[in-house]
Amino acid sequence: MISFDNVAYSYGGGALLTDITLDLAPGSFHFLTGPSGAGKTTFLKLCYAALTPTAGDLRLFEQPVTGLDRDGVAHLRRRIGVVHQDCQFLDHLSVAENVALPLTVAGMDGAAARRDLDELLGWVGLGHRRDARPPELSGGERQRAALARAVIVSPDAILADEPTGNVDWDMSQRLLTLLLELNRMGRAVMIATHDLSLIRAAKSQVQARVLRIANRQVQVAGADL
């Protein structure tokens, strides 16, 4: 699904990530750890082609990222849902309209898609907040809205960058439960986090790999949590 072969990424003349060889398989579950500034967000951006490797071979769904034009990148990104750390929304639109934006961009905003939207908002516990504006949401509600927006077009993989960083423990568990459910539905999931308690909480619920960024490399820190 996402395949790294000796991939490196340099920024400003210095190597940020080097020698990454790794396969993220369909239906897999990964945690990505490492200290702040180690390159977790950069690694995720490589995974959804927001960045292009400066060396090595990176393939998304068997297609090499290097050389793809803008339309090719956009097509691949439809298969990957991303929950960004900062949860950017358009404040003049309602929650439902923000979540539905990927449908509009993809030209999939018909009656069936609207029914799916209603079902999805209920699934993340935001059915009663569909007409609220983003500034009216709590931190947990914003994170759930971001997750709903990431999965509205039924992607094959979900990448979440510190999805529980700004919420309390109870809400972090609720978000984890939603991501685990998506994984059980066959989606590959990767969660970038510095919260080892979150990883331990998943121990009895999912078999996962823990990847750690250290010394500019992505290393397997553990398996079968």
BELZIRA-V352971 format. One line per field, one symbol per residue. phi: phi as a letter, one per 40 degrees, with the letter a starting at -180 (. if undefined). psi: psi as a letter, one per 20 degrees, with the letter a starting at -180 (. if undefined). burial: 1 if it has 24 or more other C-alpha atoms within 12 Angstrom, else 0. A space follows every 50 residues. Layout:
phi=???
psi=???
burial=???
This chain:
phi=.bbbbfcbbbbggbccbafcbabbcdgcbbbbbicdgchccccccccbgc bbdcagbbbbfgbcccgccdcccccccccbcbbcccfcbcccbcddcccc dcccccgbccccccccccccccccgbdcbccccdcccccccccccccccc bcbfccabbbcfcbcbbcccccccccdcccccccchccbbbcabcccccc ccdcbacabbbbcafgbcbccabfd
psi=goppnlqqpqpkiqpgqqlooqpoqpjrpqporqrpihjghgghhhhkkh qpqiqaopppljppgpiprghgghghhijoppoqhimprohiqrgghghi ghgghikklagghhghgggghhhjkjhijhjqqgiiqrghhghhhhgghh jhjmrhqpppolijhkrrgghhhggggghhghghjiqpppopqjnhhggh higihqpqqpppopkjqoqoirrl.
burial=11110011100000011111111111111111110001111111111110 11111111111001100000001001111111111010100001111111 11100000000010011101101111101101010010111111111111 11111111111111110000111111111101100011111111100110 0100011111111101111000000
